[in-house]
């Protein structure tokens, strides 16, 4: 049997000896730590850990079978987590997360994610795309991905959101990505998708909210253009920030130049946030995130 590589994420209230305790569970079954990142937040008194571990066959071990030793590790982590009040996850290294991407009329973030997933640049696969417009059907179906046009009006919003949740369940979606989806999710849906929905905001939050942000930026003579990728919550555009990107501009940039530069910022920030989430590097920490890069 070949070696198994896994990613362990673990977070709990801070207490002495947690790294030793976790790595001890891994080492007892011959787990070789390839990479370890940790952070102790002194403000929230919380501990965050991500470990890339390799488990190789060991003919001399009491339990040489890799799968059996992995189960022993899981049992040990369950016992430790109960003792220290931790939340943890152990999954195969490189496992592709299943995405449901939502978009409206702008297609740059959608197209970027489609391309990155198709060439294997992101550890993810797009299971389906949902839009409130029919514009991107040809593009999405060219990639062999199901496309669902779900129009939204004030009267049909509850039915549209119920359909979205049905698609999330049907396609076994790990992460919902709002790739310039220009509809506000209800508080109930935001809570339902807490920690598993990422939005891209077309500014370096909290500046220039609302309509035509790049035109607002032009009127103010900004010297940077930015974008913010954040988790969705029930406070509009105030969810925990995962990634932000800024690009320098100057007085020679007109509104359309800022739009073009902004598109690049949005694509980079969103793809970065999706990558980190899929790689198990992002932890919620109250109203903020910890990203163990």
Kinemage of the C-alpha trace (Angstrom):
@kinemage 1
@onewidth
@group {chain A} dominant
@subgroup {mainchain}
@vectorlist {calphas} color= white
{ca unk a 1} P 0.000 0.000 0.000
{ca unk a 2} L 1.354 3.449 -0.940
{ca unk a 3} L 1.827 6.338 1.459
{ca unk a 4} L -1.176 8.466 2.381
{ca unk a 5} L -0.804 12.243 2.699
{ca unk a 6} L -3.393 14.100 4.713
{ca unk a 7} L -4.216 17.597 5.920
{ca unk a 8} L -5.215 17.974 9.555
{ca unk a 9} L -6.864 21.175 10.755
{ca unk a 10} L -7.390 21.641 14.481
{ca unk a 11} L -8.554 24.593 16.553
{ca unk a 12} L -9.482 24.919 20.184
{ca unk a 13} L -9.220 27.160 23.222
{ca unk a 14} L -5.552 27.828 23.976
{ca unk a 15} L -3.768 25.670 26.540
{ca unk a 16} L -0.160 24.528 26.972
{ca unk a 17} L 1.064 21.451 25.106
{ca unk a 18} L -1.436 21.353 22.245
{ca unk a 19} L 1.138 21.015 19.451
{ca unk a 20} L 2.846 18.225 21.369
{ca unk a 21} L -0.467 16.479 22.005
{ca unk a 22} L -1.600 16.617 18.370
{ca unk a 23} L 1.724 15.617 16.838
{ca unk a 24} L 2.001 12.884 19.449
{ca unk a 25} L -1.177 11.290 18.109
{ca unk a 26} L 0.293 11.418 14.598
{ca unk a 27} L 3.767 10.210 15.582
{ca unk a 28} L 2.396 7.228 17.481
{ca unk a 29} L 1.193 5.840 14.148
{ca unk a 30} L 4.308 6.782 12.182
{ca unk a 31} L 2.937 10.064 10.856
{ca unk a 32} L 5.698 12.154 9.278
{ca unk a 33} L 5.013 15.900 9.518
{ca unk a 34} L 5.679 17.495 6.128
{ca unk a 35} L 4.487 21.000 7.071
{ca unk a 36} L 3.105 22.511 10.258
{ca unk a 37} L 1.600 25.973 10.705
{ca unk a 38} L 0.133 27.273 13.948
{ca unk a 39} L -1.138 30.469 15.504
{ca unk a 40} L -2.055 31.309 19.087
{ca unk a 41} L -4.331 34.345 19.232
{ca unk a 42} L -3.659 36.158 22.515
{ca unk a 43} L -6.801 38.281 22.095
{ca unk a 44} L -9.305 35.455 21.677
{ca unk a 45} L -7.144 32.897 23.557
{ca unk a 46} L -7.687 30.429 20.726
{ca unk a 47} L -5.277 28.010 19.069
{ca unk a 48} L -5.167 27.203 15.336
{ca unk a 49} L -3.166 24.414 13.695
{ca unk a 50} L -2.737 22.995 10.187
{ca unk a 51} L -0.555 19.933 9.639
{ca unk a 52} L 0.404 18.233 6.385
{ca unk a 53} L 1.251 14.671 7.409
{ca unk a 54} L 2.512 11.659 5.461
{ca unk a 55} L 1.620 8.156 6.613
{ca unk a 56} L 3.781 5.474 4.987
{ca unk a 57} L 3.417 1.681 5.199
{ca unk a 58} L 5.494 0.227 8.001
{ca unk a 59} L 5.962 -3.519 8.005
{ca unk a 60} L 7.439 -3.305 11.479
{ca unk a 61} L 4.485 -1.478 12.991
{ca unk a 62} L 1.937 -3.181 15.185
{ca unk a 63} L -0.682 -1.964 12.691
{ca unk a 64} L 1.132 -1.812 9.325
{ca unk a 65} L -1.926 -1.081 7.182
{ca unk a 66} L -2.134 2.649 6.364
{ca unk a 67} L -5.932 2.777 6.435
{ca unk a 68} L -6.046 1.048 9.807
{ca unk a 69} L -3.458 3.433 11.253
{ca unk a 70} L -5.386 6.392 9.894
{ca unk a 71} L -8.420 5.170 11.793
{ca unk a 72} L -6.340 4.920 14.973
{ca unk a 73} L -5.262 8.530 14.394
{ca unk a 74} L -8.882 9.589 13.968
{ca unk a 75} L -9.832 7.833 17.187
{ca unk a 76} L -6.959 9.554 19.004
{ca unk a 77} L -7.894 12.972 17.654
{ca unk a 78} L -11.522 12.439 18.662
{ca unk a 79} L -10.428 11.646 22.208
{ca unk a 80} L -8.090 14.646 22.344
{ca unk a 81} L -10.705 16.995 20.900
{ca unk a 82} L -13.213 15.926 23.532
{ca unk a 83} L -10.650 16.630 26.235
{ca unk a 84} L -9.656 20.119 25.048
{ca unk a 85} L -12.876 21.290 23.354
{ca unk a 86} L -11.438 21.261 19.831
{ca unk a 87} L -12.872 21.121 16.331
{ca unk a 88} L -10.806 19.185 13.807
{ca unk a 89} L -10.844 17.749 10.304
{ca unk a 90} L -8.622 15.206 8.557
{ca unk a 91} L -8.848 14.783 4.799
{ca unk a 92} L -6.622 13.572 1.944
{ca unk a 93} L -3.990 16.043 0.777
{ca unk a 94} L -4.961 17.522 -2.578
{ca unk a 95} L -8.606 16.477 -2.298
{ca unk a 96} L -10.630 18.657 -4.630
{ca unk a 97} L -13.476 20.574 -3.008
{ca unk a 98} L -16.779 20.845 -4.846
{ca unk a 99} L -17.835 24.406 -5.693
{ca unk a 100} L -21.131 25.957 -6.677
{ca unk a 101} L -20.364 29.282 -8.357
{ca unk a 102} L -22.943 32.071 -8.547
{ca unk a 103} L -22.672 34.975 -10.985
{ca unk a 104} L -24.776 37.748 -12.481
{ca unk a 105} L -23.884 39.631 -15.680
{ca unk a 106} L -20.171 40.263 -15.050
{ca unk a 107} L -18.203 37.205 -16.121
{ca unk a 108} L -14.549 37.924 -15.286
{ca unk a 109} L -14.472 36.173 -11.897
{ca unk a 110} L -16.562 33.277 -13.184
{ca unk a 111} L -14.336 32.852 -16.222
{ca unk a 112} L -11.204 33.001 -14.074
{ca unk a 113} L -12.483 30.270 -11.743
{ca unk a 114} L -13.586 28.100 -14.665
{ca unk a 115} L -10.128 28.358 -16.214
{ca unk a 116} L -8.196 27.792 -12.985
{ca unk a 117} L -10.258 24.712 -12.119
{ca unk a 118} L -9.989 23.312 -15.650
{ca unk a 119} L -6.181 23.481 -15.714
{ca unk a 120} L -5.817 22.178 -12.148
{ca unk a 121} L -4.552 25.450 -10.686
{ca unk a 122} L -7.126 25.273 -7.887
{ca unk a 123} L -7.740 22.176 -5.730
{ca unk a 124} L -11.406 22.343 -6.631
{ca unk a 125} L -14.007 21.313 -9.173
{ca unk a 126} L -17.007 23.405 -10.151
{ca unk a 127} L -20.043 21.163 -9.729
{ca unk a 128} L -22.576 23.707 -11.014
{ca unk a 129} L -23.076 27.383 -11.836
{ca unk a 130} L -26.147 29.387 -10.829
{ca unk a 131} L -27.020 32.784 -12.264
{ca unk a 132} L -29.980 35.125 -12.158
{ca unk a 133} L -29.367 35.798 -15.875
{ca unk a 134} L -29.005 33.454 -18.878
{ca unk a 135} L -25.893 35.208 -20.253
{ca unk a 136} L -23.187 32.691 -19.317
{ca unk a 137} L -24.884 29.420 -20.248
{ca unk a 138} L -22.793 28.834 -23.385
{ca unk a 139} L -19.519 29.571 -21.582
{ca unk a 140} L -20.301 27.295 -18.640
{ca unk a 141} L -21.708 24.416 -20.663
{ca unk a 142} L -18.622 24.545 -22.931
{ca unk a 143} L -16.731 23.494 -19.790
{ca unk a 144} L -19.166 20.603 -19.328
{ca unk a 145} L -20.695 22.092 -16.186
{ca unk a 146} L -24.439 22.275 -15.437
{ca unk a 147} L -25.862 25.795 -15.641
{ca unk a 148} L -28.983 26.901 -13.778
{ca unk a 149} L -30.676 30.193 -14.495
{ca unk a 150} L -32.645 31.197 -11.398
{ca unk a 151} L -34.225 34.661 -11.803
{ca unk a 152} L -34.748 36.556 -8.566
{ca unk a 153} L -37.435 39.110 -7.791
{ca unk a 154} L -38.626 40.307 -4.392
{ca unk a 155} L -41.625 37.973 -4.719
{ca unk a 156} L -39.654 34.914 -5.865
{ca unk a 157} L -36.590 35.299 -3.630
{ca unk a 158} L -37.644 32.664 -1.050
{ca unk a 159} L -38.253 30.098 -3.809
{ca unk a 160} L -34.966 30.998 -5.520
{ca unk a 161} L -33.013 30.542 -2.300
{ca unk a 162} L -34.761 27.247 -1.596
{ca unk a 163} L -33.729 26.093 -5.084
{ca unk a 164} L -30.143 27.142 -4.364
{ca unk a 165} L -30.040 25.072 -1.181
{ca unk a 166} L -31.505 22.116 -3.079
{ca unk a 167} L -28.671 22.409 -5.625
{ca unk a 168} L -26.084 22.640 -2.843
{ca unk a 169} L -27.407 19.357 -1.431
{ca unk a 170} L -27.865 17.652 -4.806
{ca unk a 171} L -24.327 18.387 -5.996
{ca unk a 172} L -22.764 17.734 -2.570
{ca unk a 173} L -21.245 21.226 -2.575
{ca unk a 174} L -18.452 22.088 -0.143
{ca unk a 175} L -18.229 25.799 -0.941
{ca unk a 176} L -20.521 28.376 -2.548
{ca unk a 177} L -18.634 31.137 -4.390
{ca unk a 178} L -20.348 34.427 -5.192
{ca unk a 179} L -18.378 35.513 -8.259
{ca unk a 180} L -19.918 38.986 -8.665
{ca unk a 181} L -23.406 37.676 -7.904
{ca unk a 182} L -25.348 40.913 -7.573
{ca unk a 183} L -28.177 39.733 -5.340
{ca unk a 184} L -28.238 40.110 -1.556
{ca unk a 185} L -28.695 36.810 0.246
{ca unk a 186} L -31.298 36.679 2.988
{ca unk a 187} L -30.173 36.506 6.621
{ca unk a 188} L -31.499 32.953 6.877
{ca unk a 189} L -29.550 31.774 3.817
{ca unk a 190} L -26.408 33.570 4.987
{ca unk a 191} L -26.605 31.796 8.325
{ca unk a 192} L -27.267 28.458 6.603
{ca unk a 193} L -24.105 28.881 4.504
{ca unk a 194} L -21.951 30.327 7.304
{ca unk a 195} L -18.298 29.410 6.821
{ca unk a 196} L -18.912 27.830 3.423
{ca unk a 197} L -19.791 30.781 1.181
{ca unk a 198} L -17.256 33.307 -0.135
{ca unk a 199} L -18.100 36.641 -1.765
{ca unk a 200} L -15.917 39.030 -3.747
{ca unk a 201} L -16.499 42.713 -3.077
{ca unk a 202} L -15.445 45.191 -5.722
{ca unk a 203} L -13.527 47.502 -3.416
{ca unk a 204} L -10.958 47.483 -0.657
{ca unk a 205} L -13.528 47.342 2.137
{ca unk a 206} L -15.024 49.359 3.625
{ca unk a 207} L -14.607 52.068 0.955
{ca unk a 208} L -16.872 52.843 -1.989
{ca unk a 209} L -19.865 50.648 -1.278
{ca unk a 210} L -22.898 50.639 -3.510
{ca unk a 211} L -23.304 51.419 -7.188
{ca unk a 212} L -20.426 52.204 -9.576
{ca unk a 213} L -17.584 51.847 -7.053
{ca unk a 214} L -14.883 52.543 -9.631
{ca unk a 215} L -16.606 55.747 -10.681
{ca unk a 216} L -16.722 56.756 -7.020
{ca unk a 217} L -13.022 55.964 -6.816
{ca unk a 218} L -12.356 58.098 -9.883
{ca unk a 219} L -14.218 61.055 -8.415
{ca unk a 220} L -12.131 60.784 -5.239
{ca unk a 221} L -8.815 60.546 -7.104
{ca unk a 222} L -7.739 57.289 -5.473
{ca unk a 223} L -4.191 56.005 -5.745
{ca unk a 224} L -5.014 52.324 -5.234
{ca unk a 225} L -7.797 50.053 -6.446
{ca unk a 226} L -8.612 46.984 -4.417
{ca unk a 227} L -10.912 44.031 -3.905
{ca unk a 228} L -11.932 42.028 -0.853
{ca unk a 229} L -12.867 38.348 -0.649
{ca unk a 230} L -14.765 37.481 2.511
{ca unk a 231} L -17.073 34.914 4.015
{ca unk a 232} L -20.760 35.685 3.685
{ca unk a 233} L -22.680 36.494 6.833
{ca unk a 234} L -25.935 38.259 7.664
{ca unk a 235} L -24.255 41.698 7.693
{ca unk a 236} L -23.968 43.014 4.139
{ca unk a 237} L -20.340 43.012 2.977
{ca unk a 238} L -19.099 42.782 6.564
{ca unk a 239} L -18.194 39.087 6.693
{ca unk a 240} L -14.797 37.821 7.906
{ca unk a 241} L -12.122 38.891 5.409
{ca unk a 242} L -9.988 36.175 3.808
{ca unk a 243} L -7.998 37.965 1.108
{ca unk a 244} L -7.511 41.517 -0.129
{ca unk a 245} L -5.663 42.757 -3.201
{ca unk a 246} L -4.662 46.303 -4.122
{ca unk a 247} L -3.119 47.715 -7.296
{ca unk a 248} L -1.504 51.125 -7.720
{ca unk a 249} L -3.156 53.673 -10.024
{ca unk a 250} L -2.638 57.388 -10.646
{ca unk a 251} L -4.263 60.530 -12.058
{ca unk a 252} L -4.023 59.246 -15.648
{ca unk a 253} L -6.563 56.472 -14.996
{ca unk a 254} L -10.110 57.124 -16.157
{ca unk a 255} L -13.162 55.218 -14.869
{ca unk a 256} L -12.869 52.453 -17.470
{ca unk a 257} L -9.153 52.056 -16.707
{ca unk a 258} L -10.053 51.602 -13.038
{ca unk a 259} L -12.701 49.045 -13.972
{ca unk a 260} L -10.091 47.051 -15.918
{ca unk a 261} L -7.560 47.160 -13.090
{ca unk a 262} L -10.313 46.325 -10.600
{ca unk a 263} L -11.275 43.210 -12.520
{ca unk a 264} L -7.759 41.854 -12.071
{ca unk a 265} L -7.844 42.623 -8.337
{ca unk a 266} L -11.183 40.875 -7.961
{ca unk a 267} L -10.040 37.746 -9.796
{ca unk a 268} L -6.835 37.518 -7.793
{ca unk a 269} L -8.448 38.079 -4.400
{ca unk a 270} L -11.289 35.644 -5.066
{ca unk a 271} L -9.137 32.839 -6.470
{ca unk a 272} L -6.719 33.268 -3.572
{ca unk a 273} L -9.518 33.013 -1.012
{ca unk a 274} L -10.978 29.953 -2.736
{ca unk a 275} L -7.542 28.301 -2.851
{ca unk a 276} L -6.831 28.904 0.832
{ca unk a 277} L -10.272 27.666 1.855
{ca unk a 278} L -9.953 24.513 -0.256
{ca unk a 279} L -6.496 23.822 1.139
{ca unk a 280} L -7.800 24.034 4.709
{ca unk a 281} L -5.815 27.161 5.524
{ca unk a 282} L -8.675 29.428 6.669
{ca unk a 283} L -10.134 29.373 10.176
{ca unk a 284} L -12.974 31.519 11.447
{ca unk a 285} L -11.917 33.502 14.494
{ca unk a 286} L -14.927 35.498 15.614
{ca unk a 287} L -15.504 38.316 13.111
{ca unk a 288} L -12.072 37.708 11.555
{ca unk a 289} L -10.167 34.843 9.997
{ca unk a 290} L -6.831 33.198 10.590
{ca unk a 291} L -5.131 32.153 7.344
{ca unk a 292} L -2.233 29.720 7.855
{ca unk a 293} L -0.340 30.179 4.578
